[in-house]
Every structure is written in structure tokens, then in C-alpha cells.
């Protein structure tokens, strides 16, 4: 079932003769029967692939890598880069604030471990559950989650060794961008594209927590974290490019009027 809004506008016929007596406006208005087939139908979720095995995953990953150079990803890159440049002047001050704040350090300390474990374990577990329980839809989600992690990791590592930015703690020249941020935001974005915001909000909250944890740990600058989040969003959206759930508005003719439909095209699965 889908939730939607329908607005039917009845167009009164011209030249309705004047009447007398008890004839009402409803009597003069046109009448019609609306068949279900006449309504603009919202688009349902994309079909689940017939094959969700390891070989199919590799083929899908290859297609996703080829799909990375796109106009949408360029926009996300420019947005993430612009935000990273905007916060760059505050990098030193932000890190000093978090390092000097012992409470923040204690609160965010688990983020270092959780950011490495949860996205990968969650992705592999989802895929394995779908395969073992013979639930192709679940294994398809797991496939996209794994692919999002692979692409996010590849982009992140490539940028790290291309930029060679020194970490705040001086431990190495692999600061930009944050791998924790890219991994968790890739996971959250892939979930949002498959399941909607009801399930994605907790994932994005978790991703933000993990990303922020890199500052009191003195492992990343704020600009590293911001661009890392953008990298994760790019990875998550690329692997789910066939999972788009549009919010269509359609106008159609019906006898005696027009119908305007709005439906988020979210189906119970």
C-alpha cells in the first residue's frame, strides 16, 4: 500500500440551463465514475535483482565504480569541498577546544572503535542474513551496503595518499579525509536510499557521532571530517542509484474534471 494525497477538481459544464424549484447545485454538477485504471499510478520500488550472490556483487561493484563520474557526484564533491574550505580556518581552534574538554573526550572515545566495526559488521551481517534466509531483498540491501563501504574506502585511501595532509597529532600524513566519517556516512546513506528516513535517522546520528569523535581523539581536523562525510554520501548514493524513491506529482484527466496526485511512492515490503 502507498500513502498519498489525491485532489479531484470537478469542472462544471458550461451552459447548464437555469432551473427552478428544489434543484440544487449538486444536481447541476457533472457526475462521473472514476475507474482505478484512470488514476496516475505512483512508481513502486525497483525490482530486486534475481541474483545477489558474490559474482553478482562483483559485477554490480564494477558498474558502480564506472558510475562514479557523474554530474550529481560532482555537485556533492563541490559542496563537500566548499564546506571543508569554509571550516578550514577553524581547524586549530576546534581541535584545541575538544582536546581541552575532558568530558567531550570521554563521551566520544567509543567512536573510534564503533566507526571501524559497525558499518562493516552491519553490512556483512545484513548480506549474510539475506542469503542464508533466502531473502533476496535483504541480501540486495546488504550488497549495496558492502559496495558502499568498498567504494568509500577506495575513494578515501586514494585521497589520503594524494593530499598527504599531516594528522593533528603528527602520527602520519593520512589525515584528509576522515575514513571513519566516510565509512559511517556511506552506511547511513545506503540505508536511507533503501529504507527511508525512519530507519536512516539513527544511522545518520551514529555517523555524526563517529565523525565528531575524531576531533577529541586529535586524529583529524574538522575539514577532514566534513569532506569525509561528503565522500561517504557520494559512495552511498552511487551504489543505490537504482533505488531512488521519487516524490511524484501527477496530473491526469478524468471525466468531468482533473485529478492531481501526490505520492511519496513508499510501499510496505
C-alpha positions in Angstrom: 0.0 0.0 0.0 1.1 3.5 -0.6 0.2 6.8 1.2 -0.7 9.7 -1.0 -2.9 12.7 -1.5 -5.5 13.0 -4.2 -7.2 16.2 -5.2 -10.1 15.9 -7.6 -11.3 19.1 -9.3 -14.7 18.9 -10.9 -15.3 21.2 -13.8 -18.9 22.2 -14.2 -20.3 22.0 -17.7 -20.9 25.3 -19.5 -24.4 26.2 -20.5 -26.3 24.4 -17.7 -29.9 25.6 -18.1 -31.4 27.6 -15.4 -33.8 25.6 -13.3 -36.4 26.4 -10.7 -37.7 24.7 -7.7 -35.7 22.4 -5.5 -32.8 21.7 -7.9 -29.5 22.0 -6.1 -26.0 22.8 -7.2 -25.2 19.1 -6.8 -27.9 18.3 -9.3 -26.3 20.6 -11.8 -22.8 19.4 -11.3 -21.4 16.8 -13.6 -21.3 13.2 -12.4 -18.8 10.6 -13.3 -17.4 7.2 -12.3 -13.7 7.1 -11.6 -12.0 3.9 -12.6 -8.9 2.8 -10.7 -7.1 2.4 -14.1 -7.6 6.1 -14.9 -5.6 7.3 -11.9 -1.9 8.1 -12.3 -0.2 5.3 -10.5 2.9 6.0 -8.3 6.1 4.2 -9.2 6.9 1.3 -6.9 10.2 0.2 -5.5 12.7 -1.1 -8.1 12.7 -4.8 -8.6 15.1 -6.9 -6.5 17.8 -8.4 -8.7 17.4 -12.1 -9.5 20.9 -12.9 -8.4 22.5 -11.5 -5.2 25.5 -13.8 -5.0 29.1 -12.9 -4.7 29.7 -12.9 -8.5 26.7 -10.6 -9.0 28.1 -8.3 -6.3 31.4 -8.0 -8.1 29.6 -7.2 -11.4 27.5 -4.6 -9.6 30.5 -3.1 -7.9 32.2 -2.7 -11.3 29.1 -0.8 -12.6 29.1 1.4 -9.6 32.8 2.3 -10.0 32.1 3.3 -13.6 29.1 5.4 -12.5 31.2 7.5 -10.1 31.9 10.2 -12.6 28.5 11.9 -12.7 27.0 15.3 -12.5 25.4 14.6 -9.2 28.6 13.4 -7.6 30.4 16.5 -9.0 27.8 18.6 -7.1 28.4 16.6 -3.9 32.2 17.0 -4.3 31.9 20.7 -4.8 29.5 21.0 -1.8 31.8 19.0 0.4 34.9 20.8 -0.7 33.3 24.2 -0.3 32.2 23.3 3.3 35.6 21.9 4.1 37.3 25.1 2.9 34.8 27.2 4.9 35.6 25.4 8.2 39.3 25.0 7.5 40.3 28.3 9.3 38.7 27.0 12.4 40.5 23.6 12.4 43.1 24.5 15.1 40.6 26.2 17.4 38.1 23.3 17.2 40.7 20.7 18.0 42.0 22.7 20.9 38.5 23.0 22.3 37.8 19.3 22.1 41.3 18.3 23.4 40.9 20.6 26.4 37.4 19.4 27.1 37.8 16.2 29.1 34.1 15.4 29.2 33.9 15.5 25.4 36.9 13.2 25.2 35.2 10.7 27.4 31.8 10.9 25.6 33.3 10.5 22.1 36.0 7.9 22.9 34.0 4.9 21.9 33.5 6.4 18.4 37.0 5.3 17.3 36.1 1.6 17.7 32.5 1.8 16.7 33.3 3.6 13.5 35.6 0.8 12.4 33.3 -2.1 13.4 29.6 -1.1 12.9 29.5 -0.2 9.2 31.4 -3.3 8.0 29.8 -5.8 10.5 26.3 -4.4 9.8 26.8 -4.6 6.1 28.2 -8.2 6.1 25.6 -9.4 8.6 22.7 -8.0 6.5 24.0 -9.6 3.4 24.7 -13.0 5.1 21.2 -13.0 6.7 19.5 -12.4 3.4 21.5 -15.2 1.7 21.0 -17.7 4.5 17.3 -17.0 5.0 16.7 -16.8 1.2 15.5 -13.2 1.4 16.7 -11.6 -1.9 15.5 -8.2 -0.8 17.6 -8.3 2.4 20.7 -9.6 0.6 20.3 -6.9 -2.0 20.4 -4.2 0.7 23.4 -6.0 2.2 25.1 -6.0 -1.2 24.7 -2.2 -1.6 25.9 -1.6 2.0 29.1 -3.7 1.3 29.7 -1.9 -2.0 29.2 1.5 -0.4 31.9 0.5 2.1 34.3 -0.6 -0.6 33.8 2.5 -2.7 34.1 4.8 0.3 37.3 3.1 1.4 38.8 3.3 -2.1 38.0 7.0 -2.5 39.2 7.8 1.0 42.5 6.0 0.7 43.2 7.5 -2.8 42.6 11.0 -1.4 44.7 10.4 1.6 47.8 9.4 -0.4 47.1 12.1 -3.0 46.8 15.0 -0.5 49.3 13.8 2.2 47.9 16.0 4.9 49.5 15.7 8.3 47.3 14.5 11.1 46.8 16.9 14.1 48.7 14.5 16.4 51.6 14.3 14.0 51.2 10.5 13.6 51.2 10.5 9.8 50.3 12.2 6.6 47.0 10.5 6.0 44.6 13.0 7.6 42.4 14.1 4.7 39.7 12.9 4.5 38.4 11.0 7.6 37.9 7.4 6.9 35.6 7.0 9.9 33.3 9.7 8.6 33.2 8.4 5.0 32.5 4.8 6.2 29.7 5.6 8.5 28.0 8.2 6.2 28.2 5.7 3.3 26.4 3.2 5.5 23.7 5.7 6.6 23.2 7.0 3.0 22.7 3.5 1.6 20.2 2.7 4.3 18.3 5.9 3.7 18.0 5.2 0.0 16.7 1.7 0.6 14.5 2.1 3.7 13.7 5.8 4.0 14.3 8.3 6.7 12.6 6.4 9.5 15.5 3.9 9.6 18.2 6.3 8.4 17.9 9.0 11.0 19.5 6.8 13.8 22.2 5.8 11.3 23.0 9.4 10.5 23.0 10.3 14.2 25.5 7.5 14.7 27.6 8.6 11.7 27.7 12.2 13.0 28.8 10.9 16.5 31.6 8.8 15.0 32.8 11.7 12.7 32.8 14.1 15.7 34.8 11.5 17.8 37.8 12.0 15.6 38.3 15.6 16.9 38.8 15.0 20.6 40.9 12.0 19.6 43.1 14.5 17.8 43.2 12.3 14.8 41.5 14.6 12.3 40.8 18.2 11.6 37.3 19.4 11.3 37.7 19.9 7.5 38.8 16.3 7.2 35.6 15.1 8.8 33.4 17.4 6.7 34.8 16.2 3.4 34.9 12.6 4.7 31.1 12.8 5.2 30.7 14.0 1.6 32.8 11.1 0.3 30.5 8.7 2.2 27.4 10.3 0.8 28.8 10.0 -2.7 29.5 6.3 -2.2 26.1 5.6 -0.7 24.2 7.4 -3.4 26.2 5.9 -6.2 25.7 2.2 -5.2 21.9 2.9 -4.8 21.4 4.9 -8.0 18.6 2.4 -8.9 17.0 2.7 -5.5 15.7 6.2 -6.0 12.2 6.7 -4.4 10.8 9.8 -6.1 8.1 12.0 -4.8 5.9 12.3 -7.9 3.2 14.9 -8.6 1.0 13.9 -11.5 -1.9 15.5 -13.2 -4.4 13.4 -15.1 -7.8 13.8 -16.8 -10.9 12.1 -15.5 -14.5 12.5 -16.9 -15.8 15.9 -15.8 -12.5 17.2 -14.3 -8.9 16.7 -13.5 -7.1 14.8 -10.7 -3.8 15.9 -9.1 -2.0 13.1 -7.2 1.0 13.3 -4.9 2.5 10.2 -3.5 5.9 9.5 -1.9 5.9 6.1 -3.5 6.9 4.3 -0.3 5.5 0.8 -0.2 5.3 -1.6 2.6 7.6 -4.5 1.7 
